[in-house]
Amino acid sequence: MVKKVITYLPEGNIPLLIFLVLFLKEIAKHQEVNKMDTSNLAIVFAPSLLKSKTGAKEEVKDSPYAQQVLLLILDEFESIFESPKIPEL
């Protein structure tokens, strides 16, 4: 499902999403030191990356769903983006 939704992003946003997710995964590799596993990264970054267009009240309500979507993207990156490579931005 997430894989299909990503195809609806504007063409220029997909390489940026790949770049950001690869960066966040690199941060998660050092979780023993920085305490930022994929779950914590999703909590911090989901509100900025997956904003609701409906308003602040709905954003707060939808925040757990946004976190789950970002966590899924982080944890299942290789299956969502087949043969991912660092895009040239």
Contacts in CASP RR format, 6 or more apart in sequence:
PFRMAT RR
TARGET T0000
AUTHOR 0000-0000-0000
METHOD contacts of the structure
MODEL  1
MVKKVITYLPEGNIPLLIFLVLFLKEIAKHQEVNKMDTSNLAIVFAPSLL
KSKTGAKEEVKDSPYAQQVLLLILDEFESIFESPKIPEL
2 69 0 8 1.000
2 72 0 8 1.000
2 73 0 8 1.000
2 76 0 8 1.000
2 80 0 8 1.000
3 79 0 8 1.000
3 80 0 8 1.000
6 14 0 8 1.000
6 17 0 8 1.000
6 80 0 8 1.000
9 17 0 8 1.000
15 87 0 8 1.000
15 88 0 8 1.000
15 89 0 8 1.000
16 87 0 8 1.000
16 89 0 8 1.000
17 73 0 8 1.000
18 81 0 8 1.000
18 84 0 8 1.000
18 86 0 8 1.000
18 87 0 8 1.000
19 86 0 8 1.000
19 87 0 8 1.000
19 89 0 8 1.000
20 49 0 8 1.000
21 73 0 8 1.000
21 74 0 8 1.000
21 77 0 8 1.000
21 81 0 8 1.000
22 77 0 8 1.000
22 84 0 8 1.000
22 86 0 8 1.000
24 38 0 8 1.000
24 41 0 8 1.000
24 45 0 8 1.000
24 74 0 8 1.000
25 38 0 8 1.000
25 74 0 8 1.000
25 77 0 8 1.000
27 34 0 8 1.000
27 36 0 8 1.000
27 41 0 8 1.000
28 36 0 8 1.000
28 37 0 8 1.000
28 38 0 8 1.000
28 41 0 8 1.000
28 74 0 8 1.000
30 36 0 8 1.000
31 37 0 8 1.000
36 44 0 8 1.000
38 71 0 8 1.000
38 74 0 8 1.000
38 75 0 8 1.000
39 71 0 8 1.000
41 70 0 8 1.000
41 74 0 8 1.000
42 67 0 8 1.000
42 68 0 8 1.000
42 70 0 8 1.000
42 71 0 8 1.000
42 74 0 8 1.000
43 67 0 8 1.000
45 70 0 8 1.000
46 63 0 8 1.000
46 66 0 8 1.000
46 67 0 8 1.000
46 69 0 8 1.000
46 70 0 8 1.000
46 71 0 8 1.000
47 59 0 8 1.000
47 63 0 8 1.000
47 66 0 8 1.000
49 66 0 8 1.000
49 70 0 8 1.000
50 66 0 8 1.000
50 69 0 8 1.000
50 70 0 8 1.000
51 59 0 8 1.000
52 58 0 8 1.000
52 59 0 8 1.000
52 62 0 8 1.000
52 66 0 8 1.000
73 80 0 8 1.000
77 84 0 8 1.000
78 84 0 8 1.000
END
